[in-house]
Amino acid sequence: MITGAGGQLGQEFKAMAADYPQLQFYFFTHHDLDILDEKMLEDVSQNISPDFIINCAAYTAVDKAEEEKSLSYRINTLACRSIVNVFEKTNTKIVHFSSDYVYHTCFGKPLTEDCPTEPKSVYANTKLEGEDIFRNSTIPSLIIRTSWVYSPYGSNFVKTMLRLSETKESLQVVYDQIGTPTYAFDLAKATLDIIMNIQKYPDKILLFNDVYNYANEGVTSWYDFATFIFKMSGKKTEVFPITSDQYPTLAQRPKWSLMSKQKIINNFDLTIPHWYDALERCLKNLKD
Ligand SMILES: NC(=O)c1ccc[n+]([C@@H]2O[C@H](COP(=O)([O-])OP(=O)(O)OC[C@H]3O[C@@H](n4cnc5c(N)ncnc54)[C@H](OP(=O)(O)O)[C@@H]3O)[C@@H](O)[C@H]2O)c1
């Protein structure tokens, strides 16, 4: 069962469902199922009693969250409690997504899951508290921290750059935030491959109730990422590097988001594509 199915990650699951005929999918957009509504969750639990919930529903407006603290907290934290309350009784397992924004530490080396968390924005705080609810529940919960997600769906950095390139000859983009973009397609596929891996090796469920990093391989800055978006899509827009101080935002972002993916690769036999290859595939899909 997939919540938040109308979001960019949710839509990737929907697009690839036919590639997993062994799995039966139930998709719920925000309109179909509000995860804040425990009664709706109860009804869904009774009607379909899913083996897995893939929770793509989230409050993701990082800057707006500074002004909508309560709504962000209700969706990213309290709703996790409701999901646990309802699905603890039905032997359901959870895949939940969190964010690289919970880290602001371990500069200069890839962030591992045991690096201290230090959320510095409302969004990051509410995501970390949501993680904790699943981690401390009796439901087997796989928590995936991901970063810089983009896809042909919804709004994201890649689509914003392409849109701006229609009207701007040049753009300024921050070069002092370092990390790795994540193509939502690759994250969705990795999630379903993990579920298939669990079906094959049921003991691996013991590896749930833990946090895992997932992004594409490689490392870049937003500035370099923008440069490659334009280069690969044949746009002439020039990109100039600026610092985060020159582009103030309501919510503070971590300067260092490069995550080690070794734990998820080793535990679930995954191969992760490089961000460059992933970007090429996404741009091709957008063009098609
Ligand atoms: N996007 C990123 O760069 C990024 C980075 C790191 C981690 N993540 C995490 O990755 C996950 C997926 O993100 P995404 O990029 O797919 O986000 P997204 O495109 O914003 O999708 C989130 C979906 O959740 C829905 N939603 C919001 N409140 C809901 C509620 N109360 N009940 C049910 N659905 C609700 C939204 O519907 P409406 O639009 O109708 O509100 C939207 O369809 C999230 O957990 C996010 O925190 C994302």
Ligand as a Chemical Component Dictionary entry (heavy atoms), coordinates in Angstrom:
data_LIG
# 
_chem_comp.id                   LIG 
_chem_comp.type                 NON-POLYMER 
_chem_comp.pdbx_formal_charge   0 
_chem_comp.three_letter_code    LIG 
# 
loop_
_chem_comp_atom.comp_id 
_chem_comp_atom.atom_id 
_chem_comp_atom.alt_atom_id 
_chem_comp_atom.type_symbol 
_chem_comp_atom.charge 
_chem_comp_atom.model_Cartn_x 
_chem_comp_atom.model_Cartn_y 
_chem_comp_atom.model_Cartn_z 
_chem_comp_atom.pdbx_ordinal 
LIG N1  N1  N 0  11.858 15.879 -2.387 1  
LIG C1  C1  C 0  13.058 15.804 -1.824 2  
LIG O1  O1  O 0  14.028 16.444 -2.271 3  
LIG C2  C2  C 0  13.272 14.929 -0.629 4  
LIG C3  C3  C 0  14.539 14.897 -0.030 5  
LIG C4  C4  C 0  14.735 14.087 1.082  6  
LIG C5  C5  C 0  13.692 13.325 1.565  7  
LIG N2  N2  N 1  12.475 13.366 0.967  8  
LIG C6  C6  C 0  11.399 12.548 1.510  9  
LIG O2  O2  O 0  10.989 11.607 0.520  10 
LIG C7  C7  C 0  9.601  11.337 0.653  11 
LIG C8  C8  C 0  8.887  11.524 -0.681 12 
LIG O3  O3  O 0  9.068  12.875 -1.083 13 
LIG P1  P1  P 0  8.493  13.435 -2.455 14 
LIG O4  O4  O 0  9.600  14.203 -3.074 15 
LIG O5  O5  O -1 7.792  12.375 -3.215 16 
LIG O6  O6  O 0  7.440  14.481 -1.872 17 
LIG P2  P2  P 0  6.172  15.131 -2.586 18 
LIG O7  O7  O 0  6.329  15.098 -4.053 19 
LIG O8  O8  O 0  5.956  16.435 -1.901 20 
LIG O9  O9  O 0  4.996  14.129 -2.212 21 
LIG C9  C9  C 0  4.437  14.085 -0.926 22 
LIG C10 C10 C 0  3.004  13.641 -1.101 23 
LIG O10 O10 O 0  2.418  13.529 0.203  24 
LIG C11 C11 C 0  1.097  14.030 0.103  25 
LIG N3  N3  N 0  0.576  14.396 1.421  26 
LIG C12 C12 C 0  0.812  15.525 2.140  27 
LIG N4  N4  N 0  0.104  15.504 3.284  28 
LIG C13 C13 C 0  -0.585 14.330 3.280  29 
LIG C14 C14 C 0  -1.500 13.735 4.167  30 
LIG N5  N5  N 0  -1.861 14.349 5.311  31 
LIG N6  N6  N 0  -2.033 12.529 3.865  32 
LIG C15 C15 C 0  -1.694 11.911 2.709  33 
LIG N7  N7  N 0  -0.839 12.426 1.821  34 
LIG C16 C16 C 0  -0.291 13.624 2.096  35 
LIG C17 C17 C 0  1.228  15.213 -0.823 36 
LIG O11 O11 O 0  -0.055 15.555 -1.330 37 
LIG P3  P3  P 0  -0.427 17.101 -1.592 38 
LIG O12 O12 O 0  0.571  17.601 -2.573 39 
LIG O13 O13 O 0  -1.822 17.023 -2.089 40 
LIG O14 O14 O 0  -0.318 17.769 -0.256 41 
LIG C18 C18 C 0  2.159  14.652 -1.887 42 
LIG O15 O15 O 0  1.435  13.976 -2.886 43 
LIG C19 C19 C 0  9.110  12.245 1.772  44 
LIG O16 O16 O 0  9.084  11.535 2.978  45 
LIG C20 C20 C 0  10.159 13.330 1.851  46 
LIG O17 O17 O 0  10.232 13.924 3.134  47 
LIG C21 C21 C 0  12.240 14.141 -0.133 48 
# 
loop_
_chem_comp_bond.comp_id 
_chem_comp_bond.atom_id_1 
_chem_comp_bond.atom_id_2 
_chem_comp_bond.value_order 
_chem_comp_bond.pdbx_ordinal 
LIG N1  C1  SING 1  
LIG C1  O1  DOUB 2  
LIG C1  C2  SING 3  
LIG C2  C3  SING 4  
LIG C2  C21 DOUB 5  
LIG C3  C4  DOUB 6  
LIG C4  C5  SING 7  
LIG C5  N2  DOUB 8  
LIG N2  C6  SING 9  
LIG N2  C21 SING 10 
LIG C6  O2  SING 11 
LIG C6  C20 SING 12 
LIG O2  C7  SING 13 
LIG C7  C8  SING 14 
LIG C7  C19 SING 15 
LIG C8  O3  SING 16 
LIG O3  P1  SING 17 
LIG P1  O4  DOUB 18 
LIG P1  O5  SING 19 
LIG P1  O6  SING 20 
LIG O6  P2  SING 21 
LIG P2  O7  DOUB 22 
LIG P2  O8  SING 23 
LIG P2  O9  SING 24 
LIG O9  C9  SING 25 
LIG C9  C10 SING 26 
LIG C10 O10 SING 27 
LIG C10 C18 SING 28 
LIG O10 C11 SING 29 
LIG C11 N3  SING 30 
LIG C11 C17 SING 31 
LIG N3  C12 SING 32 
LIG N3  C16 SING 33 
LIG C12 N4  DOUB 34 
LIG N4  C13 SING 35 
LIG C13 C14 SING 36 
LIG C13 C16 DOUB 37 
LIG C14 N5  SING 38 
LIG C14 N6  DOUB 39 
LIG N6  C15 SING 40 
LIG C15 N7  DOUB 41 
LIG N7  C16 SING 42 
LIG C17 O11 SING 43 
LIG C17 C18 SING 44 
LIG O11 P3  SING 45 
LIG P3  O12 DOUB 46 
LIG P3  O13 SING 47 
LIG P3  O14 SING 48 
LIG C18 O15 SING 49 
LIG C19 O16 SING 50 
LIG C19 C20 SING 51 
LIG C20 O17 SING 52 
# 
